[in-house]
Amino acid sequence: MRESAGEDVREALDDLRLRPGRAALVLEPDPDQQQRLARLLVLSGHRVVGTSTLDGGRSLLREFPVDVVLIAEELTLPSPMAVIADMVGLMPGARFVVLTQPEEPVSGIRPARYEALEYLERPIEPARLRELLAS
């Protein structure tokens, strides 16, 4: 019998670390979208952990090394660069991709300084996601 749920989580994360493919963290507040994106990633051979909050994302980054972080733009408001900078501090080698709404981002006009970030427009096309992860 396990002593705590924390041990179950650690064991699951250890299992994920041993699997081949890239490791991805999905930060998506919509559970349906989070599940859809995680499924696309898993079907492409990647390991995935996901959560719907920034605090949850920070906790996962402390426990689970990832190659890529896919983060919903609405979770980065009002300051995408500050949120990304904070998360980069937890996982310096990770690639950060902001998931945006079609046509224009949730925040309205994207300032030029945000062009340093990578963006993936919703709805996410499986081929575009595979292309992004392959690069």
Secondary structure, DSSP 8 states (H G I E B T S, - for coil): --S-HHHHHHHHHHHHHHSSS-EEEEE-SSHHHHHHHHHHHHHTT-EEEEESSHHHHHHHHHHS--SEEEEEHHHHTT-HHHHHHHHHHH-TT-EEEEEE-SSS-TTSS--GGGGGSEEEESS--HHHHHHHHH-
